[in-house]
Amino acid sequence: MNIAFLTPEYPHEKTGHSAGIGSSIKNLVQALVKKQHQITVFVYGQKKDEIFKDNGVRVHLIKNKKYTYGKWYFYRKHIQKYINKVIEIEGIEIIEAPDWTGITAFMNFKIPLVIRLHGSDAYFCYLEKRKQKIKNFWFEKLAISKATAYIAPTEYAGKISKELFNIKTKEIKTIYNGVALDRFEKYPTDKYDDGLVLYFGTIIRKKGVLELPAIIDKVVKQYPKAHLLLIGDDTSDISTNSPSTWSLIEEQIKSYSLELKVSYLGKVPYESMETYIKKAHVCVFPTYAETLGMVTIESMAMQKTVVNSNIGWSQELIKDRESGFLVHPSNHSEYASKIVEVLKDNELRKTIGVKARERVEQLFDIDKKVIENITFFKTLIK
């Protein structure tokens, strides 16, 4: 097949910020290339127009454009025109796009459009109990209505999205995102930096990062060697209008006198994350809003014990106390106790680490997931 993906992010040195959406797309397209499919990735919102090859994938960077007014409409039509031209020239048969911000609202393609429910603004506002801007919901609702079908990364994300957008007649297929297990190889369970608690991902309120200072304060009191390392892009905070979420975390760090126990590296290249995961004694992801959580799966793939949020989607990733721990982010004492339990109990950490890898091999192996995606795409093309 000849398949295209439209995305705001894709892990590459020539693109900007990339997080879970980008890594999940890259894992899938690389697996599709191995299966001899032709893949084109359109990355919008870029600094310049450029076309290049990335391990067999044709990547088109679409420059962000300025308009006197109506950018929300005219930029979308610009993207549509560009993609339709490539579709015609290269014979692309199907295109996939994310639900976030309803980028495909006002776009019309002559080929099937699949919306993958990575997480819309409506979805995250629902989970965070925030009021969504009417304009944003309108864009996403319009984009959803134009899709041929949908793919959800978890049953939970599909169920909530179906209710939010009143999807009735079109299919929502659940296909878990996959990881390349040959990239995240099993790492010896007895090799790690003693006491290193790792969080990696976007530094943003919805990921639960503002809970971490209170949690690590309780951890340090029970395990003095503990040290929290955060890695990821800093973002503005929607609740306080602060330009930096990290600055809010810093304030808490000072209030708990944890300056020597918490460090922040900022953003590191996607290809370098494996090095930091290897060093982790335990990985923590206390997120309030997610559809799947690629960072959780990547950590589990390397036999790391994860203390994760227990909300909705997480229960499809981890079996509590078997392949990781599930705790509500606001329960600081319980969250800290699970981290300490892992730090102190080597046999527990090893056992859970092995079970975590086995669960990833069972549910999230990209070589298995790619076949599910291919099968679904073929039904839509027919």
Secondary structure, 3 states (H helix, E strand, C coil): CEEEEEECCCCCCCCCCCCHHHHHHHHHHHHHHHCCCEEEEEEEEECCCEEEEECCEEEEEEECCCCCCCHHHHHHHHHHHHHHHHHHHHCCCEEEEECHHHCCCCCCCCCCEEEECCCCHHHHHHHHCCCCCHHHHHHHHHHHHHCCEEEECCHHHHHHHHHHHCCCCCCEEECCCCECCCCCCCCCCCCCCCCEEEEECCECHHHCHHHHHHHHHHHHHHCCCCEEEEECCECCCCCCCCCCHHHHHHHHHHHCCCCCCEEEEECCCHHHHHHHHHHCCEEEECCCCCCCCHHHHHHHHCCCCEEECCCCCHHHHCCECCCEEECCCCCHHHHHHHHHHHHHCHHHHHHHHHHHHHHHHHHCEHHHHHHHHHHHHHHHHC
